[in-house]
């Protein structure tokens, strides 16, 4: 028979003492944990400040690169908008790219059309309809649409064209002919138009835009520089361009012939929102409803401003902007030309963003040089 086991009370007490912490051991352990936690919190806040500076730097880089890429891809100017903080106008609060995106483009190749109700696919799958059969003639590259000055035209209905409010850019190659009327419309929509106007044999480039809240259009005309029987590149641009020193919205309007600015108001247009008036009427190519174009049209493109992703810069960073060595006036903007370089009409030197942490000595600098290259520095960069 196995007897009942009795534990040694002295050995159990010794085991309990070995398994427990002494007060000194507990205090040492807690002290080590406190030191580690304090070091971890300090490291976390240090890293967090570093992340904020890096996030602001990356946002600025992304907006600049997006605008430059858009300018090169569309072969049209692009802008980076740097808006101030609402509570501190001297610092940049958010940043985004504003480029041009084609919303309708037409090359007028004969292979695109067929029949007396012809459909030709333009940009974004748009369909242009002609009420009579189209004819074609040699264009600048391939075919060009030949308009007879009495009835031929193209009509385009598109929500992309209807959404143009921030501005519109129109360009085309034209080959006007004599024998038509004195007005040869290139394109016409309810809130913008571009046409040629004859005087003593040659033509002037004439355009207008209808802005929101305005009862009259904003017209403009060049000298008489477009000659019949020649291919000429014509272009119109209207777009909102930030605000003036008084905080009023302003707009830019210009006409170009063969790349040269032939007309531009001496100062930006101001008043109201400067948005294009809302209009859902069809785009007419070759007519304004009364007059008709006589001659050939080729490579017609219509674009509108498109804002890229808006980056809100971290609050625990301070971002200042200087252009040409001078602190930027708001609305601070960086302009790229169609080649992706800084536009010399707005900039004579480089543009520099200075990013700092508001709580320690972390710095970054983002510079755009005259050729459009974007560089990042950890200390003040030397002059170019």
Secondary structure, DSSP 8 states (H G I E B T S, - for coil): --------HHHHHHHHHHHS--HHHHHHHHHHHHHHHHHHHHHHHHHHHHHHHHHHHHHHHHHHHHHHHHHHHHTS-EEEEEEE-SS-TTSEEEEEEEEEEEEEEE---GGG--SSSEEEE-GGG-EEEESS--EEEE-SSSEEEEEESSS--EEE--HHHHT--SEEEEEEEEEE-TTS-SEEEEEEETTEEEEEEEETTEEEEEEEE-BTT-SS-EEEEEEEEE-TTS-EEEEEEEEEEEE-TTS-EEEEEEEEETTEEEEE-SS-EESTT--B------EEESBSSS-B-EEEEEEEEEEEEEE---EE--TTEEEEEEETTEE--SSEEEEE-TTSSB-TTT-SS-EEEEEEESSS--EEEEEE-TT--EEEESS-----
